[in-house]
Amino acid sequence: MDAANDAELRELRARAYGPRADITNDRAAMRRLRELEAARRAELSAATAPAGPPVGAEEADAAPAEHLPTDAAPAVAARTGAPTADDGEPEWWQPDDETEEDARVGATASVPRRRRVLWALSVIASAAVAAGVTYALTGVAPVSASSGVPQTTTLHPTSATLVPQDFMGAIESTPVYDFYGLTLFLGEGGFGGPIGPDDACIIAVSTTDVPAIESFDGSSWSIDGPVYTGCSAGAFPATIEIPLRADVPAALGARFSGSRAIQFVLDGDRIGVFVDGG
């Protein structure tokens, strides 16, 4: 075979046996592939045949045609283990005379199709295993960011109580919120240290612990009850949680008797209230 035929044979074999086989419906290409493969086999046989008298034409013609292997059989058998003519094919394996070429085409093309399916399944399985390993190494089990407690009410800064500047870090002209004996206001950091320029803090004390402005001394003051503070940080809002224990204002304890805790969440100039009813 010359170089052109050799290159054509390689191309046709790639179309028949490669991962992107497309020769199934191309009768002319299949016929040409058989011709070139036959030429290649004859060429190899001539090169490797032992010295001796050539086989006569009569002897060659005497071989039963139904036992001659199809052109595609060696490639199919190598990949699938299907029986060949030399293995004694079962009757169902033999193509009808009228559809012999169709059977050869189907047998030749079935292997690439099966290989593509198996290859795709192996890729999917590998991806699933890799995803599982990746999640095991880097995955984070989800945790709900919300307690699921419904909001009870919303506070607006309508309190008549005045909070002196610098009391518990109160900012100048701070908005003030009253809620069943509690007074809430905005501070410059509470007890959490310095905060960013866009952050804010809310502070909650018993209303009875808020000093009068006219008597407040910023250099010396004290408080008897508990203090609750919380500051925002980036996207997280300022939030405080207060256990409903005996030290809360009496009005708050009576209003939410039987509840376990109350939460205040700052949102702009409003404060959302959430009560854990227990």
KEKE-3310 file (N, C-alpha, C; in steps of 0.2 Angstrom, whole numbers, plus 5000, padded with zeros to 4 digits):
npx = (5004:5002:5008:4997:4986:4988:4987:4973:4968:4971:4963:4950:4949:4950:4937:4929:4933:4936:4934:4925:4917:4909:4905:4895:4883:4888:4890:4898:4911:4912:4913:4925:4934:4934:4940:4953:4958:4958:4968:4978:4980:4983:4995:5003:5002:5009:5021:5025:5023:5028:5041:5035:5025:5012:4995:4983:4971:4959:4959:4958:4945:4937:4935:4922:4910:4902:4910:4920:4928:4921:4925:4925:4926:4938:4942:4931:4930:4942:4939:4927:4925:4917:4911:4920:4921:4931:4929:4918:4904:4888:4871:4863:4872:4876:4874:4860:4859:4854:4856:4869:4879:4874:4874:4887:4891:4884:4889:4902:4901:4895:4904:4911:4900:4896:4908:4909:4897:4901:4913:4907:4899:4909:4915:4905:4904:4917:4916:4906:4912:4923:4917:4911:4922:4928:4918:4918:4931:4931:4918:4904:4894:4877:4870:4857:4853:4844:4833:4821:4810:4796:4793:4789:4786:4789:4800:4801:4810:4802:4802:4800:4810:4826:4842:4858:4872:4887:4883:4886:4892:4883:4878:4878:4863:4856:4844:4830:4822:4808:4803:4793:4798:4812:4825:4832:4846:4857:4875:4893:4901:4899:4903:4911:4923:4931:4923:4919:4918:4905:4898:4886:4880:4869:4862:4855:4846:4839:4825:4824:4837:4843:4851:4846:4847:4851:4857:4868:4884:4897:4910:4909:4899:4886:4878:4864:4857:4857:4867:4865:4873:4876:4885:4885:4893:4901:4891:4883:4870:4867:4864:4855:4853:4842:4840:4825:4824:4824:4830:4826:4817:4801:4790:4793:4795:4782:4775:4779:4778:4783:4790:4806:4817:4822:4824:4833:4835:4844:4839:4842:4834:4826:4820:4819:4809:4810:4803:4806:4795:4796)
npy = (4994:5011:5027:5036:5028:5021:5032:5035:5023:5024:5035:5030:5020:5026:5033:5022:5014:5023:5035:5044:5038:5038:5031:5023:5025:5027:5020:5019:5023:5012:5002:5005:5005:4991:4986:4992:4987:4973:4974:4977:4966:4956:4961:4960:4946:4942:4947:4939:4926:4909:4901:4892:4882:4892:4894:4887:4894:4886:4880:4891:4895:4885:4887:4888:4901:4905:4903:4912:4925:4941:4958:4966:4958:4954:4966:4968:4957:4958:4968:4965:4952:4944:4930:4923:4918:4908:4903:4896:4901:4904:4901:4912:4922:4923:4934:4937:4933:4944:4955:4956:4965:4976:4970:4968:4982:4986:4977:4982:4995:4995:4992:5005:5013:5006:5008:5022:5024:5017:5024:5037:5034:5030:5042:5050:5042:5044:5058:5059:5052:5061:5073:5069:5066:5079:5086:5080:5084:5098:5102:5111:5108:5114:5127:5134:5151:5158:5158:5155:5160:5170:5187:5199:5212:5229:5242:5259:5275:5283:5286:5296:5296:5303:5301:5304:5310:5300:5292:5275:5275:5282:5290:5307:5315:5302:5291:5284:5270:5263:5248:5239:5243:5242:5252:5256:5261:5270:5267:5271:5260:5251:5238:5231:5236:5246:5250:5249:5262:5262:5254:5250:5251:5244:5247:5241:5244:5244:5255:5262:5264:5274:5289:5306:5319:5332:5329:5321:5315:5314:5309:5301:5289:5276:5260:5249:5238:5225:5226:5226:5223:5225:5225:5229:5221:5223:5215:5210:5213:5224:5215:5210:5198:5194:5185:5180:5182:5183:5195:5204:5219:5221:5223:5219:5205:5201:5203:5194:5181:5165:5164:5162:5169:5185:5194:5208:5216:5228:5238:5250:5264:5257:5244:5227:5215:5199:5185:5171:5160:5148)
npz = (5000:4996:5002:5003:5003:5015:5024:5022:5026:5040:5044:5041:5049:5062:5061:5062:5073:5083:5098:5093:5083:5067:5056:5054:5046:5033:5019:5008:5014:5023:5014:5008:5018:5021:5009:5010:5022:5018:5008:5016:5025:5015:5011:5023:5025:5013:5016:5027:5025:5024:5014:4999:4989:4981:4986:4976:4964:4964:4976:4985:4981:4985:4999:5011:5009:5020:5031:5031:5039:5044:5038:5049:5060:5067:5073:5081:5089:5096:5105:5111:5114:5106:5097:5083:5066:5065:5078:5078:5075:5082:5075:5075:5074:5061:5047:5037:5019:5011:5019:5023:5022:5030:5042:5045:5045:5057:5066:5066:5071:5083:5093:5095:5100:5112:5119:5120:5128:5140:5143:5146:5157:5166:5168:5174:5186:5191:5193:5203:5214:5216:5219:5231:5239:5239:5246:5258:5262:5262:5264:5273:5286:5285:5295:5302:5301:5307:5322:5320:5327:5328:5324:5337:5339:5333:5338:5339:5339:5350:5363:5378:5388:5392:5388:5396:5387:5385:5395:5399:5387:5378:5363:5357:5358:5356:5349:5358:5366:5373:5383:5391:5405:5401:5394:5379:5370:5358:5358:5358:5357:5368:5378:5370:5364:5352:5337:5319:5307:5301:5309:5323:5340:5352:5368:5383:5397:5414:5415:5427:5430:5422:5423:5428:5416:5421:5433:5430:5431:5421:5424:5435:5439:5443:5442:5446:5441:5428:5413:5395:5380:5362:5347:5330:5316:5301:5289:5299:5310:5325:5339:5354:5367:5380:5394:5402:5417:5435:5437:5428:5423:5432:5425:5412:5415:5420:5408:5399:5405:5408:5396:5389:5384:5377:5362:5354:5339:5330:5316:5306:5311:5318:5330:5330:5339:5347:5354:5364:5367:5374)
capx = (5000:5006:5007:4990:4981:4989:4984:4966:4966:4971:4957:4944:4949:4948:4930:4925:4934:4938:4929:4920:4915:4903:4905:4889:4878:4892:4891:4904:4917:4913:4916:4932:4938:4935:4945:4960:4960:4960:4974:4984:4981:4986:5002:5006:5002:5014:5028:5027:5021:5034:5042:5032:5020:5006:4989:4979:4964:4954:4959:4955:4938:4934:4933:4915:4910:4899:4915:4925:4927:4919:4931:4925:4926:4944:4942:4925:4932:4947:4936:4921:4925:4912:4914:4922:4920:4935:4927:4912:4898:4881:4867:4860:4877:4877:4869:4856:4863:4852:4858:4876:4883:4871:4876:4894:4891:4881:4894:4908:4900:4892:4909:4912:4895:4897:4914:4907:4893:4905:4917:4903:4897:4915:4917:4900:4905:4922:4914:4903:4917:4927:4912:4910:4928:4929:4913:4921:4937:4930:4911:4902:4887:4873:4867:4852:4855:4838:4831:4814:4806:4792:4794:4783:4784:4795:4801:4803:4812:4797:4803:4801:4816:4832:4848:4863:4878:4892:4881:4886:4894:4878:4880:4875:4856:4854:4837:4829:4817:4806:4800:4791:4803:4819:4827:4837:4848:4863:4881:4899:4905:4897:4909:4914:4928:4930:4919:4920:4914:4898:4894:4882:4879:4863:4863:4848:4847:4832:4823:4825:4845:4845:4851:4843:4852:4853:4862:4873:4891:4901:4916:4908:4892:4886:4872:4863:4855:4861:4867:4865:4875:4878:4887:4885:4900:4900:4884:4879:4867:4868:4859:4856:4848:4841:4836:4820:4826:4821:4833:4824:4811:4795:4785:4795:4794:4775:4772:4782:4779:4783:4795:4813:4822:4819:4830:4832:4839:4844:4838:4842:4832:4820:4823:4814:4808:4808:4802:4806:4790:4797)
capy = (5000:5017:5032:5039:5023:5020:5038:5034:5018:5026:5039:5026:5016:5031:5034:5016:5012:5028:5037:5048:5034:5041:5028:5018:5026:5029:5014:5020:5023:5006:4998:5007:5002:4984:4985:4994:4982:4967:4975:4977:4959:4953:4964:4957:4939:4941:4948:4934:4919:4904:4899:4886:4884:4896:4891:4888:4897:4882:4879:4897:4896:4880:4888:4890:4908:4907:4903:4918:4931:4948:4962:4970:4953:4955:4972:4968:4951:4961:4973:4963:4945:4941:4924:4924:4913:4903:4900:4892:4906:4902:4902:4919:4927:4924:4938:4935:4935:4950:4960:4954:4972:4979:4966:4970:4989:4986:4974:4986:5002:4994:4993:5012:5015:5004:5011:5029:5024:5015:5030:5042:5031:5031:5049:5052:5039:5048:5065:5058:5051:5067:5077:5066:5067:5086:5088:5077:5087:5105:5104:5113:5106:5120:5129:5139:5158:5161:5154:5153:5163:5175:5194:5201:5219:5233:5248:5266:5280:5288:5287:5302:5296:5306:5297:5308:5308:5297:5287:5269:5276:5284:5295:5313:5315:5296:5289:5280:5266:5260:5242:5236:5244:5243:5258:5255:5267:5268:5269:5271:5254:5247:5235:5227:5239:5250:5247:5252:5269:5261:5250:5254:5247:5245:5246:5240:5244:5246:5262:5265:5265:5279:5295:5312:5323:5338:5327:5316:5317:5309:5306:5297:5286:5269:5257:5244:5232:5222:5230:5222:5227:5221:5229:5227:5220:5222:5213:5207:5218:5224:5211:5208:5193:5195:5179:5182:5179:5187:5202:5209:5223:5217:5224:5214:5198:5200:5203:5188:5176:5158:5164:5160:5175:5190:5197:5214:5217:5234:5239:5257:5267:5253:5238:5221:5211:5192:5182:5164:5158:5142)
capz = (5000:4996:5008:5002:5005:5022:5027:5021:5031:5047:5045:5041:5056:5067:5060:5063:5080:5088:5102:5090:5077:5064:5050:5054:5040:5027:5016:5004:5018:5026:5009:5006:5024:5020:5004:5012:5027:5015:5005:5021:5027:5010:5011:5028:5023:5008:5019:5033:5023:5023:5007:4997:4983:4982:4986:4969:4964:4965:4983:4988:4979:4989:5006:5012:5010:5026:5037:5030:5044:5041:5039:5055:5065:5071:5078:5086:5094:5101:5110:5115:5115:5102:5093:5076:5061:5067:5084:5077:5077:5082:5069:5075:5073:5054:5044:5031:5013:5009:5024:5026:5023:5035:5048:5046:5048:5064:5071:5067:5074:5090:5098:5097:5103:5118:5122:5122:5134:5146:5145:5149:5164:5170:5169:5179:5192:5194:5195:5209:5219:5217:5223:5238:5243:5240:5251:5264:5265:5262:5265:5279:5287:5285:5301:5301:5303:5311:5327:5318:5332:5325:5327:5341:5338:5331:5342:5336:5344:5352:5371:5382:5392:5390:5391:5395:5383:5388:5400:5396:5380:5374:5358:5358:5355:5354:5349:5364:5365:5380:5382:5398:5410:5398:5390:5374:5366:5354:5361:5354:5358:5373:5382:5365:5362:5346:5331:5313:5306:5299:5314:5328:5346:5356:5375:5386:5405:5417:5415:5433:5431:5418:5427:5425:5413:5425:5439:5428:5431:5416:5426:5440:5439:5444:5440:5450:5437:5423:5407:5390:5374:5356:5341:5323:5313:5294:5287:5304:5314:5332:5342:5361:5370:5387:5398:5406:5424:5440:5438:5423:5426:5434:5420:5407:5417:5420:5401:5396:5410:5405:5391:5391:5382:5372:5358:5351:5333:5327:5309:5305:5317:5321:5333:5330:5345:5346:5361:5364:5372:5378)
cpx = (5004:5004:5000:4985:4982:4986:4976:4964:4966:4965:4951:4943:4947:4940:4926:4926:4936:4932:4923:4918:4909:4902:4899:4885:4882:4894:4897:4911:4918:4916:4923:4937:4939:4940:4952:4962:4962:4966:4980:4985:4985:4994:5006:5007:5008:5021:5030:5026:5028:5035:5039:5028:5014:5000:4985:4973:4959:4953:4956:4948:4934:4932:4926:4915:4907:4904:4920:4923:4925:4925:4931:4926:4932:4944:4937:4927:4937:4944:4930:4921:4920:4915:4915:4920:4924:4933:4921:4906:4892:4877:4865:4866:4878:4872:4866:4860:4861:4854:4865:4880:4881:4873:4883:4895:4889:4886:4900:4907:4897:4897:4910:4907:4895:4903:4912:4902:4897:4910:4913:4901:4903:4916:4912:4902:4911:4921:4911:4907:4921:4923:4912:4916:4929:4924:4916:4927:4935:4922:4909:4895:4883:4870:4863:4854:4850:4836:4824:4808:4802:4793:4788:4781:4790:4795:4803:4805:4807:4797:4803:4807:4822:4838:4854:4869:4883:4890:4881:4889:4889:4881:4876:4868:4854:4847:4836:4822:4815:4802:4799:4797:4810:4819:4833:4839:4855:4870:4887:4903:4903:4903:4912:4920:4926:4927:4921:4916:4907:4895:4891:4881:4872:4864:4856:4850:4839:4831:4825:4833:4847:4845:4848:4849:4855:4858:4867:4880:4895:4907:4915:4900:4892:4879:4871:4861:4859:4861:4868:4868:4876:4879:4886:4892:4899:4892:4879:4876:4868:4862:4860:4851:4848:4837:4831:4820:4823:4824:4831:4818:4805:4790:4786:4793:4787:4772:4773:4783:4778:4788:4802:4818:4819:4825:4828:4837:4838:4844:4837:4840:4826:4824:4817:4815:4806:4808:4802:4801:4791:4793)
cpy = (5006:5022:5035:5034:5021:5026:5037:5029:5020:5031:5035:5022:5020:5032:5028:5014:5017:5030:5041:5044:5037:5037:5024:5019:5028:5023:5014:5020:5016:5001:4999:5005:4995:4982:4987:4989:4975:4968:4975:4970:4955:4955:4961:4950:4938:4942:4943:4927:4915:4903:4892:4887:4888:4892:4892:4891:4893:4880:4885:4897:4891:4882:4891:4897:4910:4907:4908:4923:4937:4952:4965:4965:4954:4960:4971:4962:4954:4965:4970:4956:4941:4935:4926:4918:4907:4899:4896:4897:4902:4904:4909:4924:4928:4929:4935:4937:4942:4956:4959:4961:4976:4976:4968:4977:4989:4983:4979:4992:5001:4994:5000:5015:5013:5007:5018:5029:5022:5021:5035:5040:5032:5038:5052:5049:5043:5055:5064:5057:5057:5072:5075:5067:5075:5088:5086:5081:5095:5107:5106:5112:5113:5121:5134:5146:5161:5156:5152:5156:5169:5182:5196:5208:5223:5240:5254:5270:5285:5289:5294:5302:5299:5303:5302:5306:5306:5292:5280:5269:5279:5290:5301:5312:5308:5294:5284:5276:5263:5253:5239:5237:5244:5249:5255:5261:5265:5271:5268:5265:5249:5244:5230:5230:5243:5246:5251:5258:5268:5256:5254:5249:5249:5243:5246:5240:5245:5253:5266:5267:5271:5286:5301:5316:5329:5336:5322:5319:5312:5306:5301:5295:5279:5267:5251:5237:5230:5226:5225:5226:5222:5226:5226:5225:5218:5221:5211:5213:5218:5220:5210:5203:5194:5189:5182:5179:5184:5194:5207:5213:5219:5218:5219:5207:5196:5199:5197:5182:5169:5158:5163:5166:5179:5193:5203:5215:5224:5234:5246:5261:5263:5247:5233:5217:5204:5189:5175:5162:5152:5136)
cpz = (5000:5002:5008:5005:5012:5026:5027:5026:5038:5048:5045:5047:5062:5067:5063:5071:5085:5093:5099:5083:5074:5057:5049:5047:5034:5024:5012:5008:5021:5020:5007:5012:5023:5014:5006:5017:5023:5011:5010:5024:5022:5010:5017:5027:5018:5011:5024:5031:5022:5016:5005:4992:4985:4982:4979:4970:4966:4973:4987:4987:4983:4996:5006:5013:5017:5032:5036:5035:5041:5042:5046:5061:5069:5076:5083:5091:5099:5106:5114:5117:5111:5098:5086:5072:5063:5074:5084:5079:5077:5076:5069:5074:5065:5051:5038:5024:5010:5013:5027:5027:5029:5042:5050:5048:5055:5068:5072:5071:5081:5095:5100:5101:5111:5122:5124:5128:5140:5148:5148:5156:5168:5172:5174:5185:5195:5197:5202:5215:5221:5221:5230:5242:5244:5246:5258:5267:5266:5264:5272:5280:5288:5292:5300:5304:5307:5316:5325:5323:5328:5328:5331:5339:5335:5335:5338:5341:5346:5360:5373:5386:5389:5393:5390:5391:5387:5394:5396:5389:5375:5369:5360:5354:5353:5354:5355:5363:5372:5378:5388:5403:5408:5394:5386:5371:5362:5358:5356:5354:5363:5377:5377:5362:5356:5341:5325:5312:5304:5304:5319:5334:5349:5363:5378:5394:5407:5417:5421:5434:5427:5422:5424:5422:5417:5431:5436:5428:5427:5419:5432:5440:5440:5442:5444:5446:5432:5417:5401:5384:5368:5351:5335:5321:5305:5292:5293:5309:5321:5335:5350:5363:5377:5390:5402:5413:5429:5441:5432:5426:5427:5428:5414:5409:5417:5413:5398:5401:5407:5399:5393:5390:5377:5368:5354:5345:5330:5319:5308:5311:5320:5325:5333:5337:5344:5353:5360:5369:5376:5376)
residu = (MET:ASP:ALA:ALA:ASN:ASP:ALA:GLU:LEU:ARG:GLU:LEU:ARG:ALA:ARG:ALA:TYR:GLY:PRO:ARG:ALA:ASP:ILE:THR:ASN:ASP:ARG:ALA:ALA:MET:ARG:ARG:LEU:ARG:GLU:LEU:GLU:ALA:ALA:ARG:ARG:ALA:GLU:LEU:SER:ALA:ALA:THR:ALA:PRO:ALA:GLY:PRO:PRO:VAL:GLY:ALA:GLU:GLU:ALA:ASP:ALA:ALA:PRO:ALA:GLU:HIS:LEU:PRO:THR:ASP:ALA:ALA:PRO:ALA:VAL:ALA:ALA:ARG:THR:GLY:ALA:PRO:THR:ALA:ASP:ASP:GLY:GLU:PRO:GLU:TRP:TRP:GLN:PRO:ASP:ASP:GLU:THR:GLU:GLU:ASP:ALA:ARG:VAL:GLY:ALA:THR:ALA:SER:VAL:PRO:ARG:ARG:ARG:ARG:VAL:LEU:TRP:ALA:LEU:SER:VAL:ILE:ALA:SER:ALA:ALA:VAL:ALA:ALA:GLY:VAL:THR:TYR:ALA:LEU:THR:GLY:VAL:ALA:PRO:VAL:SER:ALA:SER:SER:GLY:VAL:PRO:GLN:THR:THR:THR:LEU:HIS:PRO:THR:SER:ALA:THR:LEU:VAL:PRO:GLN:ASP:PHE:MET:GLY:ALA:ILE:GLU:SER:THR:PRO:VAL:TYR:ASP:PHE:TYR:GLY:LEU:THR:LEU:PHE:LEU:GLY:GLU:GLY:GLY:PHE:GLY:GLY:PRO:ILE:GLY:PRO:ASP:ASP:ALA:CYS:ILE:ILE:ALA:VAL:SER:THR:THR:ASP:VAL:PRO:ALA:ILE:GLU:SER:PHE:ASP:GLY:SER:SER:TRP:SER:ILE:ASP:GLY:PRO:VAL:TYR:THR:GLY:CYS:SER:ALA:GLY:ALA:PHE:PRO:ALA:THR:ILE:GLU:ILE:PRO:LEU:ARG:ALA:ASP:VAL:PRO:ALA:ALA:LEU:GLY:ALA:ARG:PHE:SER:GLY:SER:ARG:ALA:ILE:GLN:PHE:VAL:LEU:ASP:GLY:ASP:ARG:ILE:GLY:VAL:PHE:VAL:ASP:GLY:GLY)
# end
